[in-house]
């Protein structure tokens, strides 16, 4: 019986905030709570992976946001502002589609963080980058409220959630290095 209760308590946030194409109203209130951070998959960028000849820092060699993706990011940024979410920092993968998503949100200065770079197609190491991101999370103060813009693989490695393009996963990071998923915010 206790095992079933424990399973329910672990799965309840995932059930309550499951992907349904919309944001549950309580997700916004959860995001406002102290110690709640967000990790976001970049907005819509047609295609899969990156083309041959990919070069970091050269957007012409990468899969980039579509105009729809740019609109998604702007709409999400507006929704975040309208909800009164006050971020203390925004970090992004160095991939152009992530940097562009973060900038299109118009929520503040965007800083590149290599721990958020994609490791899809052998471009990095899941374990090393997730550990580097957790080390970064451990440096945050209780007053910080950070948004991380990254890729599906990075989000899944950190949270266990497979996000849609432009989806935000809300989480807390414990002093013991544990991630607790609290909710999900869909692009409006």
Long-range contacts (C-beta under 8 A, 24 or more apart in sequence): 13-181, 13-182, 13-183, 14-161, 14-181, 16-183, 17-182, 17-183, 17-184, 18-184, 19-164, 19-167, 19-184, 19-186, 20-186, 21-186, 22-186, 23-184, 23-185, 23-186, 23-188, 24-183, 24-184, 26-183, 27-170, 27-182, 27-183, 27-184, 27-185, 28-83, 28-85, 28-185, 30-170, 30-182, 30-183, 31-83, 31-85, 31-145, 31-170, 31-183, 31-185, 32-83, 32-84, 32-85, 34-142, 34-143, 35-142, 35-172, 35-173, 36-145, 36-170, 36-171, 36-172, 36-182, 37-137, 37-140, 37-144, 37-145, 37-146, 37-147, 37-148, 37-170, 37-171, 37-172, 37-173, 38-146, 38-147, 38-148, 38-168, 38-169, 38-170, 38-171, 38-185, 39-147, 39-148, 39-150, 39-154, 39-155, 39-158, 39-159, 39-168, 39-169, 39-171, 40-101, 40-147, 40-148, 40-149, 40-150, 40-155, 40-163, 40-166, 40-167, 40-168, 40-169, 41-150, 41-151, 41-152, 41-155, 41-163, 41-164, 41-165, 41-166, 41-167, 42-69, 42-93, 42-95, 42-97, 42-98, 42-100, 42-101, 42-149, 42-150, 42-151, 42-165, 42-166, 43-68, 43-69, 43-70, 43-72, 43-73, 43-76, 43-97, 43-101, 43-104, 43-165, 43-166, 43-187, 44-68, 44-69, 44-72, 44-165, 44-166, 45-69, 45-97, 45-165, 49-120, 49-121, 50-95, 50-118, 50-121, 50-123, 54-123, 56-94, 56-95, 56-117, 57-94, 59-96, 62-95, 62-96, 62-97, 63-97, 64-96, 64-97, 64-100, 65-96, 65-97, 65-100, 65-101, 65-104, 69-97, 69-100, 69-101, 69-165, 69-166, 70-100, 70-104, 72-165, 72-166, 72-187, 73-100, 73-101, 73-102, 73-104, 73-105, 73-166, 73-187, 74-104, 74-105, 74-106, 75-187, 75-188, 76-105, 76-166, 76-168, 76-185, 76-187, 76-188, 77-104, 77-105, 77-106, 77-107, 78-188, 79-185, 79-188, 80-105, 80-107, 81-107, 85-145, 86-145, 87-145, 87-146, 87-147, 88-143, 88-144, 88-145, 88-146, 89-144, 89-146, 89-147, 90-146, 90-147, 90-148, 90-149, 91-116, 91-136, 91-146, 91-147, 91-148, 91-149, 92-116, 92-148, 92-149, 92-150, 93-117, 93-118, 93-149, 93-150, 93-151, 93-154, 95-151, 98-149, 98-150, 98-151, 99-149, 101-149, 101-166, 102-147, 102-149, 105-147, 105-149, 107-147, 110-149, 113-148, 116-148, 116-149, 116-150, 116-151, 116-154, 117-150, 117-154, 118-150, 118-151, 118-153, 118-154, 119-153, 119-154, 119-157, 120-151, 120-152, 120-153, 126-153, 126-157, 129-154, 129-157, 130-154, 130-157, 130-158, 133-158, 134-158, 134-173, 134-177, 137-173, 138-173, 138-175, 138-177, 140-173
